[in-house]
Amino acid sequence: MADSDFYQTLGVARDASEDDIKKAYRALARKHHPDLNPENKKAAEAKFKEIQEAYDTLGEPEKRVQYDRFGKAAGQAGFNPGAGGGAQGSWTSQHPGGTTVHFDFNDLFNNAHAGQQHAQPGAGASFGPDQGGGIFDEILSKVRGGRPKKKSRPVDGPAAEPFHAKINVPFMTAIKGGETAIDITFDATDTETLSLKVPPGTTSGQKLRLRGKGAMSGRGERGDLIVEVIVDAHPFFKIDGRNLSIEVPVTVDESLLGVKLEVPTLDGFKTVPIPAGTSSGGRLRLKGQGIPARGEQPVGDLYVVTKIVVPKALDEATKLKLEELKAILDTKPREGLWK
């Protein structure tokens, strides 16, 4: 990954637009997300990190310009674009404790406004009312062993409000916990792929907060993202509050005589005894096999619901035997029911 080209990683040309880069990143992030590649999760994690690193650079215009000029060295600590490149002036100072401060004055003068008077980094330096200390304060602060002044944030515009979204989450990810990739659309042109951590025992309607992942405000800061979870349906597990249920087909003879069946649970198959005389719709409880506990919400149960399945066609010999059985059993299930 260290020697890879970020443009090649995202599969885009070097003159690709910001929109093309964003589209390529979203497609690759979904394709290589570890949750979507459980059979080769380690390789997927490595590829996902490589894609993320490439987008973190090419998705930011300023970082992209530096990358196009200097490659990956631009993102490394201590990077000095003037070193070995014909810098016209630089300044290095060694201080007690081994701290070295290096500054290339080319960066300073190249970024200065036209006509602005350049003050020297020393005693008596003065600045106009619109200039502030700027980068000179940062240099002098480093020389004196202090910390640079914090840059003030823009205060125009309203504060960031939480951004709300509804997201479908796979059944097993919600019930057992895990991560899933989600696409959040902030407006018609701004869609972002994020990784959502889902706690075990999450059910539909519950809300998860991602701090600093919401929409941008007028102050230049991002608000929180509040995601309302919608749990996808499962092929055979049904959710009922904190409980789960599963319908199990049984034959007529199994319901009459009783049987032991292998039924699926969240932790694999378990043997469940179906008592003799169980009717269709009978419910057998497996305690603690439902939705896992979350916070003050207790663990649920799993209910096995029987469904008697009868043959659609019978030959004459079988019909005669059933008539004999009917006479022997002499059951009257509806007697007195409607009184």
C-alpha positions as CSV (number, residue, x, y, z in Angstrom):
1,M,0.0,0.0,0.0
2,A,2.9,2.4,0.7
3,D,4.1,2.4,-2.9
4,S,0.6,2.5,-4.5
5,D,-0.6,5.5,-6.5
6,F,-3.8,7.1,-5.0
7,Y,-5.3,7.6,-8.4
8,Q,-4.7,4.0,-9.3
9,T,-6.2,2.9,-6.0
10,L,-9.4,4.6,-6.8
11,G,-9.3,3.7,-10.5
12,V,-9.6,7.3,-11.8
13,A,-7.5,9.5,-14.1
14,R,-5.2,12.2,-12.7
15,D,-7.5,14.9,-14.1
16,A,-10.7,13.3,-12.6
17,S,-13.2,15.7,-11.2
18,E,-14.1,15.8,-7.5
19,D,-17.5,14.2,-8.3
20,D,-15.7,11.3,-10.2
21,I,-13.4,10.7,-7.3
22,K,-16.3,10.6,-4.8
23,K,-18.3,8.2,-7.0
24,A,-15.3,5.9,-7.4
25,Y,-14.7,5.9,-3.6
26,R,-18.3,5.1,-2.8
27,A,-18.4,2.2,-5.2
28,L,-15.1,0.7,-4.0
29,A,-15.9,1.3,-0.3
30,R,-19.1,-0.7,-0.7
31,K,-17.4,-3.4,-2.7
32,H,-14.5,-4.0,-0.3
33,H,-16.2,-3.3,3.1
34,P,-15.1,-6.0,5.6
35,D,-18.8,-6.7,6.5
36,L,-19.6,-7.5,2.9
37,N,-16.6,-9.8,2.5
38,P,-16.7,-12.2,5.6
39,E,-15.0,-15.0,3.7
40,N,-11.8,-12.9,3.4
41,K,-12.2,-10.2,6.0
42,K,-8.5,-9.4,6.6
43,A,-7.8,-8.8,3.0
44,A,-10.9,-6.7,2.7
45,E,-9.9,-4.6,5.8
46,A,-6.5,-3.9,4.2
47,K,-8.1,-2.9,0.9
48,F,-10.7,-0.8,2.6
49,K,-8.0,1.1,4.5
50,E,-6.1,1.7,1.3
51,I,-9.2,3.1,-0.4
52,Q,-9.9,5.3,2.6
53,E,-6.3,6.7,2.6
54,A,-6.5,7.5,-1.1
55,Y,-9.9,9.3,-0.7
56,D,-8.8,11.2,2.4
57,T,-6.1,12.8,0.2
58,L,-7.7,13.1,-3.2
59,G,-11.1,14.1,-1.8
60,E,-9.6,17.2,-0.2
61,P,-8.6,19.9,-2.9
62,E,-5.6,21.3,-0.9
63,K,-4.3,17.8,0.0
64,R,-4.7,16.8,-3.7
65,V,-2.6,19.7,-4.9
66,Q,0.2,18.8,-2.5
67,Y,0.0,15.2,-3.5
68,D,0.1,16.0,-7.2
69,R,3.3,18.1,-6.6
70,F,5.1,16.0,-4.1
71,G,3.4,12.6,-3.9
72,K,2.9,10.7,-0.6
73,A,5.7,12.7,1.1
74,A,3.3,15.6,1.3
75,G,1.3,13.7,4.0
76,Q,4.2,12.7,6.1
77,A,5.2,14.4,9.4
78,G,8.0,16.9,9.0
79,F,7.5,17.3,5.2
80,N,9.4,20.3,3.8
81,P,8.5,21.1,0.2
82,G,11.6,23.4,-0.1
83,A,14.2,20.8,0.8
84,G,16.3,19.9,-2.2
85,G,14.0,21.8,-4.5
86,G,15.8,25.1,-4.9
87,A,14.4,26.9,-1.8
88,Q,15.6,30.4,-1.7
89,G,15.7,30.8,2.1
90,S,15.0,28.7,5.1
91,W,15.5,29.0,8.9
92,T,16.3,26.3,11.4
93,S,16.6,26.8,15.2
94,Q,17.8,24.3,17.8
95,H,16.4,24.6,21.3
96,P,17.0,23.1,24.7
97,G,15.4,19.7,25.0
98,G,16.3,18.7,21.4
99,T,13.4,20.5,19.7
100,T,14.3,21.7,16.2
101,V,12.1,24.3,14.4
102,H,12.6,24.6,10.6
103,F,10.8,27.1,8.5
104,D,11.0,27.7,4.7
105,F,10.5,31.4,4.0
106,N,9.4,30.6,0.4
107,D,6.1,29.3,1.8
108,L,5.7,32.6,3.8
109,F,6.3,35.0,0.9
110,N,4.4,32.9,-1.7
111,N,1.3,33.0,0.5
112,A,1.6,36.7,1.4
113,H,-0.9,39.2,-0.1
114,A,0.3,41.4,-2.9
115,G,1.6,44.7,-1.4
116,Q,1.7,43.4,2.1
117,Q,4.7,44.6,4.1
118,H,6.8,41.6,5.4
119,A,7.8,41.9,9.0
120,Q,11.0,40.0,10.2
121,P,10.6,37.4,12.8
122,G,12.1,39.2,15.7
123,A,11.6,42.0,18.3
124,G,9.6,45.0,17.1
125,A,7.7,43.2,14.4
126,S,4.3,44.8,13.8
127,F,1.2,43.8,11.9
128,G,-1.7,45.6,10.4
129,P,-5.2,45.3,11.9
130,D,-6.3,42.8,9.3
131,Q,-3.1,40.8,9.4
132,G,-3.0,39.6,13.0
133,G,0.0,37.6,14.0
134,G,-0.6,35.0,11.3
135,I,2.2,32.7,10.5
136,F,4.8,35.0,12.2
137,D,3.1,34.4,15.6
138,E,3.3,30.7,14.8
139,I,7.1,30.9,14.1
140,L,7.9,33.0,17.1
141,S,5.8,30.8,19.3
142,K,7.8,27.8,18.2
143,V,11.1,29.6,18.8
144,R,10.0,30.6,22.3
145,G,9.0,27.0,23.0
146,G,5.3,27.9,23.2
147,R,2.3,26.6,21.3
148,P,0.9,28.3,18.2
149,K,-2.2,30.4,18.7
150,K,-5.4,28.6,17.9
151,K,-7.0,29.8,14.7
152,S,-10.4,31.3,15.3
153,R,-13.3,29.6,13.7
154,P,-15.7,31.4,11.4
155,V,-18.8,32.5,13.5
156,D,-21.1,33.5,10.7
157,G,-24.2,31.4,10.1
158,P,-26.2,29.1,12.4
159,A,-24.7,26.4,14.5
160,A,-24.7,22.9,13.1
161,E,-28.0,21.0,13.6
162,P,-28.2,17.2,13.8
163,F,-28.9,15.5,10.5
164,H,-31.5,12.8,10.7
165,A,-31.6,9.7,8.4
166,K,-33.3,6.3,8.3
167,I,-31.1,3.4,7.5
168,N,-31.8,-0.3,6.7
169,V,-29.5,-2.6,8.7
170,P,-29.1,-6.4,8.0
171,F,-31.0,-8.5,10.5
172,M,-28.0,-10.4,11.9
173,T,-25.9,-7.2,12.1
174,A,-28.6,-5.5,14.2
175,I,-29.3,-8.5,16.4
176,K,-25.7,-9.7,17.0
177,G,-23.9,-6.4,16.5
178,G,-21.3,-5.4,14.0
179,E,-20.4,-2.8,11.4
180,T,-22.1,-2.0,8.1
181,A,-21.5,0.5,5.3
182,I,-24.2,3.1,4.8
183,D,-24.8,5.8,2.2
184,I,-25.9,9.2,3.6
185,T,-27.3,11.8,1.1
186,F,-27.0,15.3,2.6
187,D,-28.3,17.1,-0.5
188,A,-28.8,16.3,-4.2
189,T,-25.1,16.3,-5.0
190,D,-23.5,15.3,-1.7
191,T,-23.6,11.6,-0.7
192,E,-21.1,10.1,1.7
193,T,-20.3,6.4,2.5
194,L,-19.8,5.9,6.3
195,S,-19.2,2.9,8.5
196,L,-21.9,2.4,11.1
197,K,-21.2,0.5,14.3
198,V,-24.4,-1.3,15.4
199,P,-24.6,-2.5,19.1
200,P,-26.0,-6.0,19.7
201,G,-29.7,-6.1,20.3
202,T,-30.6,-3.1,18.2
203,T,-34.2,-3.1,17.0
204,S,-36.2,-1.1,14.5
205,G,-36.9,2.5,15.7
206,Q,-33.8,2.8,17.8
207,K,-31.5,5.7,17.0
208,L,-27.7,5.8,16.8
209,R,-25.6,9.0,16.9
210,L,-22.4,9.6,14.9
211,R,-20.7,12.7,16.3
212,G,-19.3,15.1,13.7
213,K,-20.6,13.1,10.7
214,G,-23.6,15.2,9.9
215,A,-24.1,18.1,7.4
216,M,-21.9,21.2,7.3
217,S,-23.1,24.3,8.9
218,G,-22.6,28.0,8.1
219,R,-19.8,28.0,10.7
220,G,-17.7,25.6,8.8
221,E,-18.3,22.7,11.2
222,R,-20.2,19.4,10.9
223,G,-23.1,18.5,13.2
224,D,-24.0,15.1,14.4
225,L,-25.7,12.4,12.3
226,I,-28.6,10.6,14.0
227,V,-29.5,7.4,12.3
228,E,-32.9,5.7,12.9
229,V,-32.4,1.9,12.4
230,I,-34.8,-0.2,10.3
231,V,-34.0,-3.9,10.7
232,D,-34.3,-5.9,7.5
233,A,-36.6,-8.9,7.5
234,H,-35.2,-12.4,8.0
235,P,-36.2,-15.4,5.9
236,F,-37.5,-17.3,9.0
237,F,-36.9,-15.4,12.2
238,K,-39.7,-12.9,13.2
239,I,-39.2,-10.1,15.7
240,D,-41.8,-9.5,18.5
241,G,-40.5,-6.9,20.9
242,R,-37.4,-8.4,22.4
243,N,-38.5,-12.0,21.5
244,L,-38.0,-13.9,18.3
245,S,-40.3,-16.6,16.8
246,I,-39.8,-19.3,14.2
247,E,-42.5,-21.4,12.5
248,V,-41.7,-25.1,12.3
249,P,-43.7,-27.5,10.0
250,V,-44.7,-30.8,11.6
251,T,-46.6,-33.8,10.1
252,V,-49.9,-35.1,11.5
253,D,-48.2,-38.2,13.0
254,E,-45.5,-36.0,14.6
255,S,-48.1,-33.8,16.2
256,L,-50.0,-36.9,17.5
257,L,-47.0,-39.0,18.7
258,G,-44.5,-36.3,19.5
259,V,-41.1,-35.8,17.9
260,K,-37.6,-34.2,18.5
261,L,-36.7,-31.6,15.9
262,E,-33.6,-29.7,15.0
263,V,-34.5,-26.0,14.8
264,P,-32.3,-22.9,14.1
265,T,-31.4,-20.4,16.7
266,L,-29.1,-17.3,16.7
267,D,-26.4,-19.6,18.0
268,G,-26.9,-22.5,15.7
269,F,-29.3,-25.5,15.6
270,K,-30.7,-26.9,18.8
271,T,-32.9,-30.0,19.5
272,V,-36.4,-29.2,20.6
273,P,-38.9,-31.8,21.8
274,I,-42.4,-31.4,20.4
275,P,-44.8,-33.1,22.9
276,A,-47.4,-35.6,21.7
277,G,-50.8,-34.0,21.0
278,T,-49.3,-30.6,20.0
279,S,-51.8,-28.7,17.8
280,S,-51.0,-26.3,14.9
281,G,-50.0,-23.0,16.4
282,G,-48.5,-24.4,19.6
283,R,-45.7,-22.3,21.1
284,L,-42.7,-23.7,22.8
285,R,-40.3,-21.3,24.5
286,L,-36.5,-21.4,24.4
287,K,-35.6,-19.1,27.3
288,G,-32.8,-16.5,26.6
289,Q,-32.5,-17.4,22.9
290,G,-34.1,-14.2,21.6
291,I,-32.7,-10.7,21.0
292,P,-29.6,-10.0,23.2
293,A,-29.9,-7.6,26.2
294,R,-29.1,-4.0,25.5
295,G,-28.8,-1.5,28.4
296,E,-31.7,-1.9,30.7
297,Q,-33.6,-4.0,28.1
298,P,-33.4,-7.7,29.0
299,V,-32.6,-10.6,26.7
300,G,-35.6,-12.0,24.9
301,D,-36.8,-15.6,24.3
302,L,-37.2,-17.6,21.1
303,Y,-40.6,-19.2,20.5
304,V,-41.0,-22.3,18.3
305,V,-44.4,-22.2,16.6
306,T,-45.7,-25.5,15.2
307,K,-47.6,-25.7,11.9
308,I,-49.2,-29.0,11.0
309,V,-48.7,-29.9,7.4
310,V,-51.2,-32.4,5.8
311,P,-50.7,-34.2,2.5
312,K,-52.6,-32.7,-0.5
313,A,-53.6,-36.1,-2.0
314,L,-54.5,-39.5,-0.4
315,D,-55.0,-42.9,-2.0
316,E,-58.1,-45.0,-1.2
317,A,-56.3,-47.3,1.2
318,T,-55.0,-44.4,3.2
319,K,-58.5,-42.8,3.3
320,L,-59.9,-46.0,4.7
321,K,-57.3,-46.1,7.5
322,L,-58.0,-42.5,8.4
323,E,-61.7,-43.3,8.6
324,E,-60.9,-46.1,11.0
325,L,-58.7,-43.7,13.0
326,K,-61.4,-41.1,13.1
327,A,-63.8,-43.6,14.6
328,I,-61.2,-44.6,17.2
329,L,-60.3,-41.1,18.3
330,D,-63.9,-39.7,18.2
331,T,-62.7,-36.1,18.7
332,K,-65.1,-33.2,18.7
333,P,-63.0,-30.1,18.6
334,R,-65.9,-27.7,17.9
335,E,-68.4,-29.1,20.4
336,G,-69.8,-26.3,22.5
337,L,-67.4,-23.8,20.9
338,W,-70.1,-21.4,19.6
339,K,-72.5,-21.5,22.7
